[in-house]
């Protein structure tokens, strides 16, 4: 089974995924690596030419960067008999849900606009926070529309998020 996680920037998707403690499906991106991220763990960071030459599916663009997943990765995860997690856009979550149905649980991690903005500002600086918040309302609505389960994450206390991760991991 695949747990597909979506939500706006700064909502806590990566934190939720880490708390799940499940094997992760690592996506490929043309986005530059950020401080603290690891190649092959957080993403497979590649340039545009390499990206174009890979056999990828679920290709999406966000904030001027491209994201994709190896064609065989979903099949392997869905048929493995163990839970896997992946962070995707709402559109990619909708598509994976259509393709794999009962082998997918879509979880939307959501937080209020001010909380998301503060988290992004703290992690990445003010300018990027402003850019990302332009997409906030659209991402919140899209993730709500596609989700089987919504996990609110406005609190700075991660206890609520930990409980939600434990519940989801029991699926």
N, C-alpha and C positions, 0 to 999 in steps of 0.2 A: 504494500500500500504506500501511496505517496501523500504526504501532507504538504500541500502547496500553500505558501504564506504570502499574503499581499497586504498592502496598506500604504499610506502616504509616507514620504521621507520623514524620519524622526519619530515615527510611531513606536518603534521598538521591534521591528521584524527580525533583525539579526540577533538581538538579545533573546527574543522568544525562541528562535531557532537553536541558539546555544543551550538554552534551558531545556529544550526537548531532549537533548543528548542523543539524538539519532544520527545515523549515517546521513551525510549531506550529499545532495546532488550539486556539484559545483558547476556554475555556468561560466561561459566565456564572455568577455567584455573587451571593448576597445577603450574603456574608461581608464584613465591613469590610476595607478595604485596609490592609495592614501596611506598616511602614516599609521602604522600598527597592523596593516593588512598583509597577508602572506600569499604569495603566488601559489596557486594550486589548492589553497585552502579556502580563502574568501572568494576568489574568482580565478579563472585562468585569464590573465591579462595579456592581450595580444594587440598587435597593430592592425590597421585596416586591411592591409594586403593579406596577412595571415588569416584574419577573420573570413575574408572572402573565399579563401581556399579550403576552409574547413567544411566538413559535411554536417551542417547544423540545422536544427529545426527550432521553432518557437522564437524566431528572430524578431526582436523588438527594438525600438529606439526610445531612449529616454534621456532628457537633458543633453542632447547632442551626441550621445554615445550609443553603441549598438551592443545588444546582448543576445546570446543564443545558447542552445544546449545541443550536445551531440545527438544525432538521430537515434542511435541505439541506446542511449542512456535511459530514457523513459521505459523502454521495453524491459531492460535489465532490472530496473528498480521495481516496476509494477509486478514483474513475475518472480521476484526474488524470495517472496514469503516473509520478508522483514520490512519494517517501516523505514522510509527514507523521507527527508524533508528537502524542500527547495523554496527559495524566494523568487517570486515571479510578479510580473505586472498583472493587474486584474484581467486584461485581455488574454494573456497567456494562461492564467488560471481557468478562465472560461473554456478555452480550447482544450486544455489537458483534461478538464472535467468531461467535456463532450467525447473525447477520444477514449478515456479510460473508466468513466462512470463510477462504479462502486469500488474501484481501486484508488480513488482520490478523495481526500477530505480537504476542502478549501477553507482556510482560516484567515480571517481579516483581523490584523492587529491595528487598533485605531487609538488615536489620542487627539485631543483638541488642537486647534490651529496654534494657539499660543505655546502649548507644551512642545509640539513638533518644532516650531520655530526656535524655541530656546535650546532644544537638544541639538539641532543642526548648527545653530550659532556657536554653541559651546564646543561642538566637535569639529566644525569645519570653517568657522569664521562667518562674519556678518554678511558679506556679499552673496555667498552661496545660499545662505538661509533665505535671503530675499528672493533670489531666483527660484528656489525650490517651492516656496510658499505660493507662487503663482499657480502651481499645479495641484495645490492641496485639495480644494473643493471637488475637483474632477476625480482625483484619486480616491477620496473618501467615498463618494457616491458609487464609483465603479467597484470598489472593493466590497462595499455593502451589498451591492446587487448580485455579486457572484459567490459570496461566502456561504458556506454551510454553518459556520460558527464565527461569531464576532467576539474578540477579546479586547475589552477596553484597557487602555494602558496610560492613563493620565497621571498616575501616581509615581512618585520617585521611589517609593517602596516597592521592591520587586516581588514581595510575597504573593500578591494577587497574580502576577504574571507567572510565577513558579507553579502556583496551584493550577492555573489554566494549562500550562505545559504538561504537568503530570496527568491531567485529565485527558488531554489530546493524545499523549503517548500511550494511554491505555486502550485506545481505539482498536 
